Amino acid sequence: MGYPFPDGRASAKRRSFPLPATRVGRIVFPPMNALLALEDGTVYRGESFGATPPAGGEICFNTSMTGYQEILTDPSYRGQIVTMTYPLIGNYGINPLDVESSAAQVRGFVIEELSPVTSNWRSHEDLSAWLARQGVCGIQGIDTRSLTRHLRTRGAMRACIADAAGGSEAALARARAVTYEGVDFVKEVTTASPYPWDADGSASGTWVPFDPRREGLVADADGNRFLPAPATGRKIVAYDFGTKTNILRSLRRQGFSVEVVPATTPSSEVLARKPDGIFLSNGPGDPAALDYARANVAGLVGKVPLFGICLGHQILALALGGRTFKLKFGHRGANHPVKDLRTGKVAITSQNHGYAVDPGSLPPEVEVTHINLNDGTVAGLRHKNFPAFSVQYHPEASPGPQEAAYFFADFAKEVDAAAARG
């Protein structure tokens, strides 16, 4: 097991295994051939898997017990090294249906133990082989409980996964050279050109467990079965700040005709498409660095219904005159309680963000509708005069609970109501 040693030497209280594989009786310990270095001088020793190190980025942790595949492919993690707090990762492999984008988005992956067995009928390959193909390096054998407590105490910081042969000082230098804050990662993940999302509905069916008595299902080549998506009606434009595939599926399942546009698309061009509504997607990095997105969304408020998720929520707040700030260590996991201040109901939600909206900066015409019960931060807002609302969490819940999925239906109602008003 890898434990931290701030000066790069083995801790006197914790064993640090040498680089060659070590046999103790019948037990063979793997070679601890990789380092995880944090900018504050803390270094962990572990075993590499996936692609060959090095890799640098801002390190964060996710408390979800499942969903590593969706996490690895979520564009919101662009520029970050992700630590999973759940100890065993990789046990159900990788399948093409559950990816949230076309490639792995994380810079690196930190876990306690990589499962030696892949056991799931939907799996196409094991996690390590897939990461190697994606060019993402991982490190296992890390005491992720220790690492998570360290990040909760010290806050988010830059980090590097490096080859142990290069030494801890070189790894620390790489970690301290990482640039994250103020970088526009959205331009790295947004689409290069507009495109229609799933016009025929073939990619947006609702997955259902196998039931031979159930009729009307559509099956794919792997044996997955789906309820077909409905026919399209109202047209919406979705700004791609780093959107997840399951968000687009969820919009299409409401009967929307969805056109996805690049993050830099001017508001005038979006309005020229005559949409019935506009969606603002999730995405990576610091929302305050996205002046073009703030200005474009400001030009849309009051024109058509708006719905934002995660980064889209923060951009809407900025467009309405608010400010954002960086959280100490972010909210990332599938068990965050959120309270609806209008109804008093509490939902368990999936979240992934390192920034939040400052409630004191919002103008009087903007209402805070939801709060995170863990720390009281803004989890939802709505304009009092125009059909514009947003949430800081993920109602598409991929991975995570389904308690907030109703927001997509609420958006459909807003769009229909606006169209009826003319």
WOKA-V773396 format. One record per backbone hydrogen bond with DSSP energy under -0.5 kcal/mol. NH is the residue of the N-H (numbers start at 1). CO is the residue of the C=O. If there is no record, write none. Layout:
BEGIN
nh: [NH & NH]
co: [CO & CO]
END
This chain:
BEGIN
nh: [2 & 5 & 8 & 22 & 24 & 24 & 27 & 29 & 29 & 32 & 33 & 34 & 35 & 36 & 37 & 37 & 38 & 39 & 41 & 44 & 46 & 47 & 49 & 51 & 54 & 55 & 57 & 58 & 59 & 60 & 62 & 63 & 71 & 72 & 73 & 74 & 75 & 77 & 78 & 79 & 80 & 81 & 82 & 82 & 83 & 84 & 85 & 85 & 86 & 89 & 89 & 93 & 94 & 98 & 99 & 105 & 106 & 107 & 108 & 109 & 110 & 111 & 113 & 115 & 115 & 119 & 119 & 123 & 124 & 125 & 130 & 131 & 132 & 133 & 134 & 135 & 135 & 136 & 137 & 138 & 139 & 140 & 141 & 142 & 143 & 144 & 147 & 148 & 149 & 150 & 151 & 152 & 153 & 154 & 155 & 156 & 157 & 159 & 160 & 161 & 162 & 162 & 164 & 166 & 167 & 171 & 172 & 173 & 174 & 175 & 176 & 177 & 177 & 178 & 183 & 185 & 188 & 189 & 189 & 190 & 195 & 197 & 198 & 201 & 204 & 206 & 207 & 208 & 214 & 218 & 220 & 223 & 225 & 226 & 227 & 228 & 229 & 233 & 233 & 236 & 237 & 238 & 239 & 239 & 240 & 241 & 245 & 247 & 248 & 249 & 250 & 251 & 252 & 253 & 254 & 255 & 256 & 257 & 258 & 258 & 259 & 259 & 260 & 261 & 263 & 265 & 270 & 271 & 272 & 273 & 273 & 274 & 275 & 276 & 277 & 278 & 279 & 280 & 281 & 281 & 284 & 286 & 287 & 289 & 290 & 291 & 294 & 295 & 296 & 297 & 298 & 299 & 300 & 301 & 303 & 304 & 305 & 306 & 307 & 308 & 309 & 310 & 312 & 312 & 314 & 315 & 316 & 317 & 318 & 319 & 320 & 321 & 322 & 323 & 325 & 327 & 331 & 332 & 333 & 336 & 337 & 338 & 339 & 340 & 341 & 341 & 342 & 344 & 347 & 349 & 349 & 351 & 353 & 356 & 358 & 359 & 361 & 362 & 366 & 367 & 369 & 369 & 370 & 371 & 372 & 373 & 373 & 374 & 375 & 376 & 378 & 379 & 380 & 381 & 382 & 383 & 384 & 388 & 389 & 390 & 391 & 392 & 393 & 394 & 395 & 397 & 398 & 405 & 407 & 408 & 409 & 410 & 411 & 412 & 413 & 414 & 415 & 416 & 417 & 418 & 419 & 420 & 421 & 422]
co: [141 & 43 & 5 & 29 & 22 & 27 & 24 & 22 & 27 & 18 & 31 & 46 & 162 & 44 & 35 & 160 & 42 & 158 & 38 & 36 & 34 & 140 & 138 & 136 & 161 & 161 & 159 & 79 & 157 & 81 & 83 & 332 & 67 & 68 & 69 & 71 & 73 & 74 & 75 & 105 & 77 & 58 & 80 & 108 & 60 & 110 & 62 & 83 & 64 & 87 & 113 & 90 & 125 & 95 & 96 & 72 & 72 & 80 & 80 & 137 & 82 & 139 & 87 & 89 & 113 & 91 & 117 & 120 & 94 & 94 & 126 & 127 & 128 & 129 & 130 & 131 & 132 & 131 & 107 & 49 & 109 & 47 & 112 & 111 & 2 & 142 & 143 & 144 & 145 & 146 & 147 & 148 & 149 & 150 & 151 & 328 & 59 & 57 & 37 & 55 & 35 & 160 & 33 & 163 & 164 & 167 & 168 & 169 & 170 & 171 & 172 & 173 & 174 & 175 & 180 & 183 & 185 & 185 & 186 & 186 & 260 & 258 & 196 & 198 & 201 & 227 & 205 & 225 & 211 & 226 & 224 & 220 & 208 & 218 & 206 & 216 & 201 & 234 & 255 & 257 & 277 & 259 & 237 & 279 & 261 & 239 & 100 & 244 & 244 & 245 & 246 & 247 & 248 & 249 & 251 & 252 & 251 & 234 & 197 & 256 & 236 & 257 & 195 & 238 & 240 & 262 & 266 & 267 & 268 & 269 & 270 & 271 & 270 & 235 & 235 & 305 & 237 & 307 & 239 & 279 & 241 & 183 & 285 & 286 & 287 & 289 & 290 & 291 & 292 & 293 & 294 & 295 & 297 & 297 & 300 & 300 & 276 & 387 & 278 & 389 & 280 & 391 & 281 & 309 & 310 & 311 & 312 & 313 & 314 & 315 & 316 & 318 & 317 & 358 & 356 & 354 & 353 & 330 & 351 & 349 & 335 & 347 & 371 & 345 & 339 & 369 & 369 & 340 & 338 & 336 & 347 & 333 & 331 & 325 & 323 & 357 & 358 & 359 & 363 & 382 & 367 & 380 & 380 & 339 & 377 & 337 & 371 & 337 & 372 & 372 & 357 & 370 & 370 & 390 & 367 & 388 & 365 & 386 & 306 & 381 & 308 & 379 & 379 & 350 & 393 & 394 & 399 & 402 & 404 & 405 & 405 & 406 & 407 & 408 & 409 & 410 & 411 & 412 & 413 & 414 & 415 & 416 & 417 & 418]
END
